[in-house]
Amino acid sequence: MKAAFIILLVIIAVFVALIFTGSRTNAGGASPGNASDAQDFNADNYPAVGWLGATLGKFSPKLTPAQIQPSIAHYSLQSQLGYSLNIAADAKHKFRSAKFAVPVIGGQRCAHLIYKSAGAPPTGLDNLKEQDSENLGGSDKKTPKTEVTFTILSSGGEITIARNSPSPQACVVQLVD
């Protein structure tokens, strides 16, 4: 009983510290509802957010090859210029995480990925209707990461994978577990 109480107090203290730090960081006049603020958000400046997302993300439902047509996990853009993947609907999970490994060649990803939802997103989450690997935020534009993650809605949809530029180097996009 004492251990649970102590853990609860530690969690509350961490929460209050994060709120206090966030309020001081954001006191610089961000305008509410401004979409450019969201695009310029850099998670690298907030290590607690990145750690929390990475920790909790492990438990979220994942997109599997069985839910994709064609149901493969590796997409070679050497022999073909693009893929159109149909994502099956899943009424059991409101959101699924689709994580792709995309090689970076010459300072940019070798492939461009776009997710388009088959249905309307929940209220207030309009940015989940269409997601683009080229619009992942300010820090990603400067140094593209080799990982692209989309939030797939329960209605399913389509993911388009296209080669960014012709290059003699191999470009294989992989669905990661």
Order of alpha helices (4+ residues) and beta strands (2+ residues): alpha-alpha-alpha-beta-beta-beta-beta-beta-beta-beta-beta-alpha-beta-beta-beta
